[in-house]
Amino acid sequence: MARFAFIWELGGAYGHLGRMIPVARELQQRGHEVVFIIRELIEAERLLGPHGFKWYQAPLWVGRVMNLPDPLSHAELLMAFGFLDPPALLSISRAWRNLLGLLAPDALVFDYSPTAVLAARGLGLPQLNLANGFQVPPAGRPLPPLRWWQKAPPARLLDSEQQVVHVANQVLYELGAPPVEGMLDILSGSADVFATVPELDHYPDRKGGDFVGPIFALGRGEDVHWPAKGSLRVFAYLKPNYGGLDTLLTVLRQLDASVLVHIPGVSRRTIEKFAGDNLQISRQPLDIEQVRQSCDVAVLHAGLSTVAAVLLAGKPVLLFPQQLEQTMFARSVEALGVAVAIPEAAAGQFQRLVKRALADEGMKDKARQFADKYRGYDQADAIRGVADRCEAMLASR
């Protein structure tokens, strides 16, 4: 049997592991070995340990690049992660190669890992890119801007791509690897499998794509026990560093609702301040299957996996994006009529906007229609489908 390395370099939250772990478990059950090379180790013991996986720290860029403008494109995003500094990027790439050499995998499965993709170029290892829509934009030269709803100067987009590709090719020359032709060779470099459905793509105008459906079964989570008080069941998954957290928790506590909130790493002070008869806060993730079936509505930051899980259960979502990727996704989901996106800048209006959204019957109807469209969807089929692709690529070695 084969050894697969599942690799995650950029991005945060459970979504990356949420996509990878179910596929890794399927491969494990088929007799393969899986090792993880990941960005964040904090949850590894709890999420990977019970399945017997080994994990390693991903080689990461930890420097700071000063005076960069707000990124318009993926190329400009990568500038903040070493793709303006050939010697530093070469050092990180060699670290990736050293680690891969020690682990000796037979195949690689990437989740948003551009430096690892670059370092693996020319090694002859079969590769698969397990992605969401954000990580691999539609093809083009230049690639479409991140804020696809706004105009961006084509000359700047093209110039930024040329700079990043030039730096990447300097590194590849030193590694003795073939050069890249464009940005997609850095962001992906192999077959792309999108763990979502076309309606939940960060880029709504994509043509084609291998969409297998959302994967969100982490396999771990606390049992769900709703507070007895409250007529509406509201689930919230929020981050402790969200600027509007206290304001949003205040609004949720004042609702006539039974509210369950998951905030990883939340302070004891926040729990003591906001927990009450109708609102409970958990540091540990809750069982997503129980949550999505039993809640009436979800309050989220706009991470794809959790949003998809809730929508497939026919429940509407209130989205409070924290960063650009989430803003892109929130705009796409809101356009479907199944969600309302509320920016952090509107914190002073949270109470009014939340109450108005909860009273929107049209949004509830649209969410039910979305679930009806995908009523036959079973993520177990998606998991098996990705595992099949992983096994199939071994034949190319």
N, C-alpha and C positions, 0 to 999 in steps of 0.2 A: 504494500500500500504506500501512498505518497505522503509527504509532509508539506502542508500548506502554511504559509506565513500570511496572516491577516494584519494589514498595516493601516494605521490611522495617524496622521501627522498634524493636520490643522483642524480648527473648529472645536467646539465644546459641547457639553450636555450629553444626554443618554442616547441621542439619535444615532451616533456612529456605532457604538457598541450594540445598540438595539437592532441595527441592520446586520451586523457581523455575527453576533453570538448565535442566533438561530441557524444560520447557514453553517457555521462552524460545528454546531452540535449535530446537524444532519450529516456532515462529512465524517465526524467522529463516529457516529453510529454506523456508518458504512465501512468503518475500519481504518480510516485515515487518521493521521496525526495533525493537529493544528496548534501552532504557536502564535501568539499575539505580540506585535510591536506597536505600542500605543502611546499617545500623547499624555494622557492623564492616568496616573496609577492609583488615585485615591479610592476609586470604586472597584479596583481590580480584584481585591481579595474577596469582596462580597459577590461580584458579578461573574468573575471568571473562575475563581477558586473552587466553587462547588461542582464545576463540571470537569475539573482535573486539567484545565488548560495551563500552560506555562506562558508567562508574559515578560516582556522586556521593555525598558524605556526607549522610546523613539529618540534618535538624535534630532535635536531641535535648535533652531535659531533663537538665541536669547538676547541678542543685541538690540539696540534702539537706533532707528533711523530717523534723524531729525528733519524737520521742515518739509515733510512730504505733504502735498495737498490731499484733500479728500479724494479717495480713489474713484475714478470713473470706470475702471475696467479691471478684469482679473490680472492683467499685467501690472497695473499699479498696485493692486493688493499684494502681489508677490514681491514688489519692491521693498515692502516692509519686513520681508522674511528672508533677506539675504540675496535677492536676485538683482542687486546693484553692486555687489561686492564679490568679485570672482574668487579671491583667495579664501574668504570665509565660506562661501558656498562650496568651494572645492573641499574644504576641511570637513564640512558636514556631510557632503556626498561620500567622501572616503570613509567616514564613520558608518554610514549606511552600508557601504560595500563590505567593510570589515565585519559588521554584525551579520549581514547575510551570509558571508563566508563562514562564520562560526556556526550559524544555525543550519546551513546547507539545505534550504527548502527546495522542493521540487517545483513549486509554483507560488505565485504571489497574488493576493487579492487586496486591492487598494481601496481605501475610503479617504478621499481628499488628502492626498499625499504627494504633492508635486515634486518635492526634493527627493523623496524616495523613488518616484517614477523616473526622475532624471538619473539618479545614481544607478538604477537597475538597467538602464539602457545599455544594450550591447552584451548583457550577461547571458542571453539565450534562455532566460527563464520564462515559461508561459505566464501570462498576466491577464487579470480581469479587473475591471474598474467597477466596483459596486457603489453607485452614486445616487445622489438626488439631483434635481434639475439645476440647482445653483452651481454645483461643482464642475459641470461640463456644459458650457453654453452652446447654443447652436453654432454650427460651423460658419465661418466667414472670415474675411481679412479686411479690416480688423474685425475681431469678435464684437458682438453687440455690447453696448454699454450696460453696466450693472443697473443703472436707473433707466430701464428701457422705456419708461413713460416720459422721459425728458430727452431733448436733443443734446447731443454731445459732439464736440468738434472732431470730425473724422481724422484730421491731421494729428491731433494730440493722441487719439487712440492708437493710430498706426505707429507714431513715433515711440510711444511707451512699449508697444509690443516688440518693436525692433530692438530697443534697448535690452529688454529682458531676454529675448532670443539670443542676442549677441553674447550676453553674459553666460547664458546656459551653454552655448556652443564653446566658449572658452573653457568652461569646466569639462565638458565632454571631450575636448581635444586632449586635456591633461589626463583624462581617464582612459584614453584610447578607445572611445566609444563613438559611434556614428552621430553626426549632428542632427539637430531637430530642424524641421522646416518652419514650424509655426507654434503658436501658443497651445493648440490642442495636443501637440506632442508632449508638452510639459504637464498639462493638466490631466491628461489621460494616458496616451501612449499605447492603448490597447483597446480591446472590445469594451464597450460601455453597456452596463445593465442598470437601468433606472428603477430603483425601488420605490416607485410611486405610480400614479395613473396620469394620463395626459392633462386632465383638468387641474391636477395639483402639481403642475410644473412651475418652477420659478420664472420660466420664460414662456409666456402663453402662446407665442407664435412659432414654436418649434415644429419643424416638419419631420415626421418619422421619429425613430427612436425605439429602442428595445425596452418597453415598459413591462415589468413583471408584476407590479403592484406593491403597495406599502408592506413593510416588514417592521413590526413593532413589538414582537414577543420576546422581551428580555429573559423571561423564564424565572424572574424573581420579583417579589413585591409583597408588601404587607397586606393582610386581609382588610377589607373595607368595612368600616363601621360608621355609619352616618350619625351625626348628632340628632337626637330625637326632636329637637325644636326646629320649626321651619317648614313651610309648605312646599318649597322648591329645593331640589338638590343641585347644588353648584359645586363642581370640582375645579380646583385651581392648581396649576403647576407654575410656580414663580421662582425667580432667582433672588438670592439675598442681596445682590448688588444692584437690583433694579431701583432706579432713582425715585420712582413713584410708588414703591412698595408700601410704605406706611399709609399713604393716602388710599391706595387700592384696598388694603386690608380693612381700613376703617369703613369704606363703602360696603364691602362684602359683609362685615359684621352687622351693619345696620339694615341689611336686607331681611325680609321675611323669608328666610331660606336656611336650609341645613347645608353648611359649607365645610368641605374638606379641602385643606390646602397642603400641598407638598412643596417644601422649600428646602432643598438640600443645603446642609451646613448653616441653617438659620440660627441666630443667637437665641440663648435662653431668654434674654430680655424681650425680644420680639414675641416669642411664644407666650410669655407671661402677660405682655401688654394686650395682645389681641385675642387669645383663646378665650372661649366662653361657652355658654349653653348651646349656641347655634354654630360655633366655629371652632374647628380643631385643626391644629397645625402639626404636620409630621415631617421630621427630617429624612425619614426613609421613604423610598418610592413605594407607591401603592400598586396593587395588582391592577394593571391597566385593563384587563378583560373585565374584572368586576366593576371598575370605575366607569368604563364607557357604556356598559349595559345598564347601570343603575343611576347614573346622573341624568339630569335634565338639560344641563348646559355646562360648558367648560370655559374657563378663563385661562388663557395661555399666552406665552410670548411669541408664538408662531413658529415653533419647531415642527418640521414636516411630520415626523412619525406620530406624535401625540395628536396633532390636528387630524391626520388621516384616520387614526384609530377612532376618534370621537365621531367624525363625519360618517364613517362607514357604519356606525351604530345609529345614524339618523339624528344626531344631536347637534345643535348649532354651537358656534364658538365665538367668544369675545377675545380679540387678539390685541396684545399690548407689546408690539415689537420693541426689542432692545437695540438691534443693530441692523445694518444694511441688508444682510441676507434675509432676516426675518421680515423686514419692511417689504422687500421684493415679494416674498411668499404671501404676506398678508394682503397685498394689493391683488394678487392673483385669486386668492380665496374669497376675498370680499366681492370681487367681480362676479363670482358665482351666485351671490345672494345668500350664502350659507353662513356668513360671518360679518362682523363689524370690526374694523381696525381702529384702534384708539391710540394716537401717539402719546408718548410720555409728556410732550409739551402741553398736552391738554389736561394735566393733572388737576387743575382747578375745576374742571368740568366733569371729572370722573363720575360723580354721583348721578348727574343728569344723563350722561351718555350711557352709563350702565343700565339705569332704569329704563331708558327708552329702548335700548337693545333687547332687554329681557321681555319687553312688551310687544316686540315685533313678531307677529304671527306669520308674516310672509317668510321671514328668515327660518322659522321652524319648519314651515312647509317645504322650503327649498332643501333643507337638510334631510328631511324624510325622502324627498325625491332623489337626492344624491344616493342615499342608502339603498333605495329601491333599484336604482340603475345597477348597483354593484352587489345586489342581494346574494348572488351566487359566488361572490369572491371569497376565497379561503386562502389566508396567508400561508397555510401549510403547503399549498400548491406552489406559491411563489418561492418559498424556501427550497422546496425540492427542485424547482426549475433552476434556481441559481446554483444549487449543488450539482445538478446535472451538467451545467455549463462549466463548472470548475473541473469536474472529472473529464469532460470532453476536451478541455484545453491541454490536458496531460498528453494526449496523443500527438500533439504538435512538437513535443520535445524530442 
